[in-house]
């Protein structure tokens, strides 16, 4: 709830802070009126990232590394206490000088940490298209990442593609890939519910890596391996599984961010003889081969179009108020099977 203070231009906002590994708290903060070029936004909902955000929660970020070198809201080093989060959708409720009045009342997306209200420069905001649901709009960062993964992997007509990990990012990636004329789109996840969801989004088949791996390798991949493999599970040990699914001169695209976690990778066997191409994919920038024709605006426009097609709000499993953040993060930390996408909703 918003409490007006004595000065009517100052409001009391609630901010989420990570204070230590596996500890979060909600802090009341006085938020001044917007300055020149700024707007004040009332948050409608914000999405929790089960990947990078859980690294923050667990204390698994690399030391002395900026939270995100390309986002103004996440320039602080990865030391506690800190704010984090990058998927807020809200409504502009106030504007400072030199801001176009058309922003007032506009639904906007912003790469902002979780908070009931925030200040931002107008150029840090993106208007949410009128035909896109508010809860679908919070998927913009993950959808942009999925689009970037497809661009980095460059799937071709008739290829066999495998996606390891069917969390939110993996499911969005599967949904985008399903629009390509592939020979097969195979997904892997340890959770049956997520495997079923991937089939709904267009996967040819989905497998439990602990039970069905031989079936995938000898059956669907006919012993030849996949042409293109994506690793988006967030588990470093899955890299060896990904390598085992590749074939001669195939591509492995790593979309996971492991933070300070590491694993021994078997590069001395088939990975070496198969001339395996390994690429890390990171959404903060565009691949150099695309920059002659693509920019961030074009990629965001593509991400919005994919949101229209996939309607990702159906992936939301948990909606909670900011006050329930400690319990919600603990559910994500425990890997509860019923938690897929968790969002904060604001009054």
Beta strands, then each sheet from edge to edge (+ up, - down):
strand 1: 3-4
strand 2: 11-20
strand 3: 23-31
strand 4: 38-47
strand 5: 88-95
strand 6: 107-110
strand 7: 117-121
strand 8: 125-127
strand 9: 160-164
strand 10: 184-188
strand 11: 205-207
strand 12: 226-231
strand 13: 246-254
strand 14: 277-280
strand 15: 316-320
strand 16: 341-345
sheet 1: 1+ 2- 3+
sheet 2: 7+ 4- 5+ 6- 8+
sheet 3: 7+ 4- 16+ 15+
sheet 4: 11+ 10+ 9+ 12+ 13+ 14+
end
